Amino acid sequence: MKFAHEFRDGDLGRALAAELPSLLEPGRAYKLMEVCGGHTHTIYRYAIETLLPDGVELVHGPGCPVCVLPMGRVDDGIAIARRPGVILTCFGDMMRVPGSQGSLQEARSLGADVRMVYSPLDALRIARENPDREVVFFALGFETTAPSTALTLMRARRERVRNFSCLCNHVLIEPPLRALLDAPELQIDGFIGPGHVATVIGARAFGFVPRDYARPVVVSGFEPLDVMQSIQMLLVQLASGRCEVENQYRRVVSWEGNPRAQAAMAEVFSLREHFEWRGLGSIADSALRISDAYAAFDAESRFSVPGAQLADPRECQCGEVLRGEIKPWECRVFGTACTPERAIGACMVSPEGACAAYYSYGRHQPVGEAV
């Protein structure tokens, strides 16, 4: 396929890998965080870690929106889905995320009308087709998916679809990165920046990392050569003493981002004062809510939800994985009690989850050990 296989050329990947040792300071350990779960899957699908020299470690960040969603928000969705006359819609990877009352998929098996959609516009169509039912869209994701929710709510208001509402769980990328960088126990040398988020907010949005924390960022694409080049660019910055935001994903990401998407988000959403993150706790101004101008479409106002803050099951170590403190194979239930078929934690459910990536591509042991 044109413009895909060119970014998966093994010879070019090995050539890039051969340049990396010369960029390292002898005896120094380098820890680079890939923020986005899409990068994690690329890294393990294409065994990128096996190409890296000793002393360069990749750790996984909180960039999977399903993984960082706390159990209490799942319970809120289930509570709405169980109400008579409600159709609850969500993306497919949300269906099996466990809450304290089971999952949305289990709620459906017990009679709730829960439907998978590919877009919030699909949910709006279902609302038009079912004017006697309340249709709720379980909105989820970072700034990547928030514009599509915003545009859908703008259309719903324009078309006066009054039986449509949104349970908003959109989150922002800057606050959790600040939370990680403020934690003294986690030392990160540089960041592989999330390319999908940057298409909306622009590469400039990550300027706070070098400015406030003296760490370099390279916004990266998602093919294996993208990731390899981004690692090389980070190591070049570290070797030369530079600290800035660079944009490896220039074929898609601009410096300023998408102004129309940003304008739609600004119209429809407002900041939440606090939002609970799995593994990171409550973070101020880290998520979006439906703005007052669109309050008629806010499912949290339309329905009563529990709104409880719940701890993960004791055996689940998703929080430590999301903070980059452990690798998935170090979790005590990874691949035994917790598998994609019977997941205990959200990181094993989502296609972007680090645990799912390790499990899917056979990375059940440290790099270099036989599987």
Disulfide bonds with the S-S distance in Angstrom:
Cys64-Cys67 2.41
